């Protein structure tokens, strides 16, 4: 059965239902990858256009479909991310303006953690970023990440290790302590 | 096992992605190696930050995204032939192609609008800006987290496209939330800390409490009075001059009674001279606990002073405002708050090797005599 579920492939109601079921997951992945709501919305749109274009090739295995969907989202995000890195002058200023709010006492630590996460993720390339997003934004296990991204388990382990260490170094200032205090 | 090999496996140890034998070997190495333990803690903190940051990341897809996607699909070359053959699209096509139907429907809509306007223009236009701001603040997870529970809206003001929402939590704590009504998100939230009672006010609150039978019993069995605060029994929001202020009527005091891990809060009517109630406070789970004056705090302050930067601040006239030690995951750590005028610093101490690990300044919200609260201008 097609993941569109209702009617024949191309049935817009079936497609809408599919979109409703998976839009949150796709958007979250894109947000983790690019850290910008507008770009994440674009990626969401591009991902579902890809789904629609591939509707005749999709079979009914929901789990396999989900893995494929993650993969498409990650790949489209990496494209956006690479393009942005190439034209980074503007976005660097943008990143700086996203810095900390001055009220350490009053802004909630989750928001600080979010800013910290963007700073930390910024030191990773797309490949490393994707394993981090699948693990921490979606809670996937190592073997699930390997199957989703179609890479060996050993590669997942080494990328996660390298990425977490790089981010740990990046975060090793007093701000990290400030957040952990409030956890 | 050597540190280098252990270091490469610490992440997998944290994620329990090792065999039982390896897990055991790392564990025994960690119990004997402080530097690997430190590294483990650093990785664990990074993971916490990542999880917390992931939680705080926006995950709400804008409602019109679906319509944009539909538009994109129908604009794509080759998709024009795709027929979305449902009764809804057929109906839409019928309306679009048929001028008479459009006219009739248009007329019906205009009539409905006029009738609606006569009945209630507000219901037609959706919620008022105040109601919208209140709903956004009530739904915001960061407000719930600050209040440690479901907020109830106390007062709302809207100036241009910014809403100011005063919310009350289940434990009578208050927050002031700024809401961007265009983006429909919260932009800032402040916890309103109850002003401390001093001098005569404090003495009055204490004497009223001491006349209460339950309080007398608690105090006889080793309970101590901790802090006395002005309770915001009635707060009002005032946004004149675009400066949000929160006013308190100031007739109710709260005195915290503590023993071991337990806390009771006595609410006192300062004008009527009565104790309103005494109830158990379910203490929030915090990693830091304050330390009473005595040997342990002296020791922490001594370690802080041994750092040249802290010594310099104290020489400049900075006072030690509070001393805390870590609990749970933060075991073995301590912090000292220093204040000098409007400036505040937090000094973090590692108690295991008795060193100051970091010092940083903390900007404080502006308070005036504790009777009203005024957030810093942006």
Interface residues (C-beta under 8 A of the other chain):
Chain A: X10 X11 X12 X13 X16 X19 X23 X24 X27 X28 X31 X32 X37 X41 X44 X45 X48 X49 X52 X101 X102 X103 X104 X105 X106 X107 X108 X109 X110 X111 X113 X114 X115 X116 X117 X118 X120 X132 X136 X137 X142 X157 X160 X161 X164 X165 X167 X168 X171 X172 X174 X176 X177 X178 X179 X180 X181 X182 X183
Chain B: X8 X11 X12 X15 X17 X42 X43 X45 X46 X47 X48 X49 X50 X51 X52 X53 X54 X55 X56 X57 X58 X59 X60 X61 X62 X65 X66 X68 X69 X70 X72 X73 X76 X79 X82 X83 X84 X85 X86 X88 X89 X141 X142 X145 X146 X188 X189 X190 X191 X287 X288 X329 X330 X335 X348 X357 X358 X360 X362 X363 X364 X365 X375 X376
